[in-house]
Amino acid sequence: MNVADAMTPRADLVTVSLPGSREDVLTYLQEYRFSSVPVVKGEGDEEVYRGLVSRDDLIDEPDEDQLALLMREVPTVTPDTNLRDAAQVMLGGSRRVPVLEDHDSDTLAGIVTVTDIVRAIAREEVDADADCDAVAGTEVNTVYTATPLTVAERQLFFANVPYAVALDDDGEMAGVLTEVDVLDVARVVEGEDDTGDSIADQDDDWKWEGIKAVGSSYVPTRNVEIPIQPVEEFMTADVVTVSRRRSVTEAAQAMITDDIEQIPLLAGGELVGVVRDVNLLEAL
């Protein structure tokens, strides 16, 4: 199976254009909840691909407004690249990979994502002959169910992962909190407006200032108001899980069906790891 069979084609792809600004990227990320956006120059037959701007670029350059200075070069593939080879590129740290018409071209043909490959695995369009135990990560990010959501958000940010398994008073898994859960209840406070009592005071170290949740991570904005209620009020309590011997294909099917990016791995009823969507690519 090739990239062309799984990618989002250019006709269905949203891009930002040069010259452009930081606000153009923010608008894209907030509306579509993606982690990055392709940058192009020109229109129609004159359009050429110029690079990619990600949430990390915005965080690393908080004072830079020019799109040309924010964008960067990233690995690319072509429509005839084998999907397994594209998966290897993603395992290097790129969840979204631009697709160019050919290796010497600057014409954008589309984009391929981790979710595209997981969907192909779920449909058994590519072979993924492995059990979940072989690809699961054994380091699990956790949070206490009674932790205020404001603090839990900081824990997700500093751990640099999009989820936390919520543990109850007995240390047992009670649910899963994701960055999307935080985004769903967060409210942007523009300008100098009072952010209210639902987030930390101005002098608190863990105040979420200059950061906004978008999709599976964060981008700078101004202030964001987050409810201070405990994690247990926002987490998903009905958790989808897998066992060591469940196949990678079955895990992919569960991710696509339930629209999730990680599944706790249980052995004998005990939490022993987490299978993330990117882990499934290791089975190709």
Secondary structure, DSSP 8 states (H G I E B T S, - for coil): -BGGGTSEEGGG---EEES-BHHHHHHHHHHH--SEEEEEES-GGG-EEEEEEEHHHHHH-TT--BHHHH-B----B-TTSBHHHHHHHHHTT-SEEEEESSTT---EEEEEEHHHHHHHHHTTSS----BHHHH-BS---EEETTSBHHHHHHHHHHHT-SEEEEE-TTS-EEEEEEHHHHHHH-EEE-TT----SSS--TT-TT--BS-EEETTEEE--SEEE---SBGGGTSBSS---EETTSBHHHHHHHHHHHT-SEEEEEETTEEEEEEEHHHHGGG-
